[in-house]
Amino acid sequence: MGEKTRLLYYALWIMHPVLQAGIAIFMIRRRLLQRFKFFFAYILTQIISFAVIFPAYVWHSYSAAFYLYWGCTAVSVVCGFLVIHEIFVDVFRTFHTLRDLGTVLFKWAGLVMLLVSVVVSVSTNSAQMGPFMQGIVTAQRCVRVVQVGMVLFLLFFAHYVGVTRKQHSFGIALGFGSFAVIELILISSWVGHHLGGSWLSILNLTAYNCSLGLWLGYVAVVRPARDINRSLLQSQRWEQSLSDIQHPVSADSLIPMFEGMVDRALAHTRPVVENRSMASAAGAGAGADTSTSSFNAVMRAASKT
């Protein structure tokens, strides 16, 4: 690595904690910690990772930098997966049943990724990477794929759940997804021997800085509140269908249903019956008055004769 390339590499690397500190400050000011606590934890872990890895790398303590790097990468993978679940919960927070189903699916996905990482680390025998390194890299790539899937989901189905591109959850997912796409492309280029060396690291650092800049823009600007009315009827039908499956109606509940139907029918017919009764009473009263008048007329005529 040349001197100019090394300076560019250091400059791009030093920009990480600067942008991440700005993100953390704006998250505290905008009171976003409650909604995105795992994302905030992810930002803090990245700042701590730079604080322990960069000095070791600059002081040429490569052994310490090696173990610190892979330890921090493992923590970053776990936090990245938790951030994906946090974004999913925020997107579906008005749809409780869909959110619960997604939480179960995320738990199973995390278990599957863990099993795949263990299997790959045990079965792969590489001279360049140890078993634990293989496991961490495999888990990281799985998380990247899930992040890309989350972005694609929000791009195509955000309007079904009332999420716009101006909201924080969409911006966080977009930052992770765009960086994941670029990183996977760079990994494919490295495996295919199309790109390597220092430029691979520089492009990776540049892509991550772009994601950090995107997150900083999303948390720095006040975003509009989520419009619940934007959620379409189709997503509401999904929610209702899952609720019916989770809480089926028992046979005993048909009796209260029929009772309610009878009560409503009686409530509709009661005004008609009351009106008819009042009309009959009025008619009977009118008839009684007519009969009394006729009887009085007959009696007056008889007294005159």
Sequence and secondary structure as in RCSB ss.txt:
>XXXX:A:sequence
MGEKTRLLYYALWIMHPVLQAGIAIFMIRRRLLQRFKFFFAYILTQIISFAVIFPAYVWHSYSAAFYLYWGCTAV
SVVCGFLVIHEIFVDVFRTFHTLRDLGTVLFKWAGLVMLLVSVVVSVSTNSAQMGPFMQGIVTAQRCVRVVQVGM
VLFLLFFAHYVGVTRKQHSFGIALGFGSFAVIELILISSWVGHHLGGSWLSILNLTAYNCSLGLWLGYVAVVRPA
RDINRSLLQSQRWEQSLSDIQHPVSADSLIPMFEGMVDRALAHTRPVVENRSMASAAGAGAGADTSTSSFNAVMR
AASKT
>XXXX:A:secstr
  HHHHHHHHHHHHHHHHHHHHHHHHHHHTT TTTSHHHHHHHHHHHHHHHHHHHHHHTT HHHHHHHHHHHHHH
HHHHHHHHHHHHHHHHTTT HHHHHHHHHHHHHHHHHHHHHHHHHHHH   SSS HHHHHHHHHHHHHHHHHHHH
HHHHHHHGGGTT  TTSHHHHHHHHHHHHHHHHHHHHHHHHTTSS THHHHHHHHHHHHHHHHHHHHHHHS    
  GGGS HHHHHHHHHHHHHHS   GGGHHHHHHHHHHHHHHHHHHHHHHHHHHHHHHHHHHHHHHHHHHHHHHH
HHHH 
